[in-house]
Amino acid sequence: MLKSGKRFSIALRIADPAWKADLPDLGRYARRILRGALAAELPGNTPVELSLLLTDDAEMARLNTDWRGKPKPTNVLSFPAEDAVDPQHPPAYLGDIALGHGICAREAARARKPLADHFGHLLVHGALHLLGYDHETDEQAAAMEPRESVILAGFGIADPYMRRASGKSGAQKSSQKKAGKRKRT
């Protein structure tokens, strides 16, 4: 268990050693990013806990199949402890986040960005899901994606929703898609 003061604790399980090989300061980095995401959303000294599983594509595929009925690996899954979270009074235990190394590394390489930045983005994304944010609809995405971008900017991580070619954000792009075609992570 990694702890950072009385306010925040994370139970970290690294099931795929490739995470440590690619991100040697993994525990400290994950704690810093998650603490920043939660501090941006929660009041004062709200004490919260969560668990983080860093695993491989095979385990992510099993989790994705079991919980979402999608038999393939995904980059991040979030399992909130409660269906609805009042940010002013969150539960002590927020829930669980799982990330798959292989798919995350491939996505980072394809996007030509550092794995650490992509990892940071997915941690923020997962934390916001635990707090009740979603992106199933365009309206939800329009609320969630800017929050991610602002939090990531605080760490010097580029906006993951900016599109170089079109200059449109992910929320703007997603509004061009038909409802129901969004991928939930």
C-alpha positions as CSV (number, residue, x, y, z in Angstrom):
1,M,0.0,0.0,0.0
2,L,1.3,3.4,-1.0
3,K,0.2,6.2,1.2
4,S,0.4,9.9,0.9
5,G,-0.7,11.5,4.1
6,K,-4.0,11.0,5.8
7,R,-6.0,12.1,2.7
8,F,-5.3,9.5,0.0
9,S,-4.2,5.9,-0.2
10,I,-3.8,3.5,-3.0
11,A,-3.5,-0.2,-3.0
12,L,-1.2,-0.9,-6.0
13,R,-0.8,-4.4,-7.6
14,I,1.6,-4.7,-10.5
15,A,0.7,-8.0,-12.2
16,D,2.7,-7.3,-15.4
17,P,6.4,-6.6,-14.8
18,A,6.5,-4.7,-18.1
19,W,5.0,-1.7,-16.3
20,K,8.0,-1.4,-14.0
21,A,10.4,-2.0,-16.9
22,D,8.9,0.8,-18.9
23,L,8.1,3.2,-16.0
24,P,10.7,2.7,-13.3
25,D,9.2,5.3,-10.9
26,L,5.8,3.8,-11.3
27,G,4.4,4.0,-7.8
28,R,5.4,7.5,-7.1
29,Y,4.2,8.7,-10.5
30,A,0.8,7.0,-10.2
31,R,0.3,8.4,-6.7
32,R,1.2,11.9,-7.8
33,I,-1.2,11.8,-10.8
34,L,-4.1,10.2,-8.9
35,R,-3.6,12.6,-6.0
36,G,-3.7,15.5,-8.4
37,A,-6.9,14.3,-10.1
38,L,-8.7,13.7,-6.8
39,A,-7.5,17.0,-5.3
40,A,-9.0,18.8,-8.4
41,E,-12.4,17.2,-7.8
42,L,-12.8,16.6,-4.0
43,P,-13.1,19.2,-1.3
44,G,-10.5,19.9,1.4
45,N,-9.0,17.0,3.2
46,T,-11.5,14.3,2.1
47,P,-9.8,11.0,2.9
48,V,-10.3,8.4,0.1
49,E,-8.9,5.1,-1.0
50,L,-8.8,3.2,-4.2
51,S,-7.0,0.3,-5.8
52,L,-5.0,0.2,-8.9
53,L,-4.2,-2.9,-10.9
54,L,-1.5,-2.7,-13.6
55,T,-1.7,-5.8,-15.6
56,D,-1.4,-7.4,-19.1
57,D,-3.8,-7.6,-22.1
58,A,-4.9,-11.1,-21.2
59,E,-6.2,-10.1,-17.8
60,M,-7.8,-6.9,-19.2
61,A,-9.6,-9.0,-21.9
62,R,-11.0,-11.2,-19.1
63,L,-12.1,-8.3,-17.0
64,N,-13.6,-6.6,-20.1
65,T,-15.5,-9.8,-21.0
66,D,-16.7,-10.4,-17.5
67,W,-17.8,-6.9,-16.7
68,R,-18.7,-5.3,-20.1
69,G,-19.4,-8.3,-22.3
70,K,-16.6,-7.2,-24.7
71,P,-14.1,-10.1,-25.3
72,K,-11.0,-8.0,-26.0
73,P,-8.5,-6.1,-24.0
74,T,-9.1,-2.4,-23.3
75,N,-6.7,0.2,-22.0
76,V,-8.4,1.2,-18.7
77,L,-11.4,-0.1,-16.7
78,S,-12.9,1.6,-13.7
79,F,-15.1,0.0,-11.1
80,P,-16.7,2.6,-8.9
81,A,-17.6,1.5,-5.4
82,E,-20.9,3.4,-5.7
83,D,-23.2,4.1,-8.6
84,A,-23.5,7.8,-7.8
85,V,-20.9,9.9,-6.0
86,D,-21.5,13.2,-4.4
87,P,-18.1,14.9,-4.8
88,Q,-18.8,16.9,-1.7
89,H,-19.3,13.7,0.3
90,P,-17.5,10.9,-1.5
91,P,-17.3,7.3,-0.1
92,A,-14.2,6.5,1.8
93,Y,-13.5,3.8,-0.8
94,L,-13.8,5.1,-4.4
95,G,-13.3,1.8,-6.2
96,D,-10.8,0.1,-8.5
97,I,-8.9,1.0,-11.7
98,A,-7.2,-1.5,-14.0
99,L,-4.8,-0.7,-16.8
100,G,-3.4,-3.1,-19.4
101,H,0.2,-2.6,-20.4
102,G,0.3,-4.0,-23.9
103,I,-2.6,-1.9,-25.2
104,C,-1.5,1.2,-23.4
105,A,2.0,0.9,-24.8
106,R,0.7,0.3,-28.3
107,E,-1.6,3.3,-28.1
108,A,1.2,5.6,-26.8
109,A,3.5,4.4,-29.6
110,R,0.8,4.9,-32.3
111,A,0.1,8.4,-30.9
112,R,3.8,9.1,-30.8
113,K,3.7,10.2,-27.1
114,P,5.5,9.0,-24.1
115,L,4.0,6.1,-22.3
116,A,4.2,8.0,-19.0
117,D,1.9,10.7,-20.5
118,H,-0.6,8.2,-21.8
119,F,-0.5,6.3,-18.5
120,G,-1.1,9.6,-16.7
121,H,-4.0,10.4,-18.9
122,L,-5.6,7.0,-18.3
123,L,-5.1,7.3,-14.5
124,V,-6.9,10.7,-14.6
125,H,-9.6,9.2,-16.8
126,G,-10.1,6.2,-14.5
127,A,-10.2,8.4,-11.4
128,L,-12.9,10.6,-12.9
129,H,-14.9,7.5,-13.7
130,L,-14.7,6.6,-10.0
131,L,-16.1,10.0,-9.2
132,G,-19.1,9.6,-11.5
133,Y,-17.9,11.1,-14.8
134,D,-18.7,9.3,-18.0
135,H,-18.6,9.8,-21.7
136,E,-21.4,7.6,-23.0
137,T,-23.2,10.7,-24.4
138,D,-21.8,13.8,-26.1
139,E,-23.0,15.8,-23.1
140,Q,-21.2,13.6,-20.7
141,A,-18.0,13.7,-22.8
142,A,-18.3,17.5,-23.0
143,A,-18.1,17.6,-19.2
144,M,-15.5,14.9,-18.6
145,E,-12.9,15.6,-21.3
146,P,-12.2,19.2,-20.4
147,R,-11.7,18.2,-16.8
148,E,-9.1,15.6,-17.9
149,S,-7.4,18.2,-20.0
150,V,-7.2,20.7,-17.2
151,I,-5.9,18.2,-14.7
152,L,-3.3,16.9,-17.1
153,A,-2.1,20.4,-18.0
154,G,-1.2,20.8,-14.3
155,F,1.3,18.0,-14.8
156,G,2.6,19.3,-18.1
157,I,0.8,16.6,-20.1
158,A,-0.5,17.7,-23.5
159,D,-4.3,17.7,-24.0
160,P,-5.1,14.2,-25.3
161,Y,-8.3,15.4,-27.0
162,M,-6.6,17.9,-29.3
163,R,-6.5,16.7,-32.8
164,R,-3.6,18.1,-34.8
165,A,-5.2,17.7,-38.2
166,S,-8.6,19.2,-37.4
167,G,-7.9,21.2,-34.3
168,K,-11.1,19.8,-32.7
169,S,-11.3,18.4,-29.2
170,G,-12.5,14.9,-28.5
171,A,-15.9,16.3,-27.4
172,Q,-16.3,18.2,-30.6
173,K,-15.2,15.1,-32.6
174,S,-17.5,12.8,-30.7
175,S,-20.5,15.1,-31.3
176,Q,-20.1,14.2,-35.0
177,K,-20.6,10.5,-34.1
178,K,-24.0,8.9,-33.8
179,A,-25.2,8.4,-30.3
180,G,-24.5,5.0,-28.9
181,K,-21.3,4.5,-30.8
182,R,-19.0,5.8,-28.1
183,K,-16.6,3.3,-26.5
184,R,-16.8,3.3,-22.7
185,T,-13.7,2.7,-20.8
